């Protein structure tokens, strides 16, 4: 389904999202949105997921891979330690 609505950018760079679009996306006062510029110059606007939901999504995506978190932490700690050691020589 495609919905089209026009808006004008103010001198401060602000745009009022037309009511029809806000209603369709479920945008209410205080909703954070993100703008995505596609390679072809198309701009997409969508509500941002709450931070906790984004973290859950990342966790769910990682769960589909064979990832050893403890190993990653050790490797990260070792890399950081060697980085700090090099800086104090």
Buried (B, 14 or more C-beta within 10 A) or exposed (E): EEEEEEEEEEEEEEEEBBEEBBEEBEBEEEEEEEEEEEEEEEEEEEBEEEEEEEEEEEEEEEEEEEEEEEEEEEEEEEEEEEEEEEEEE
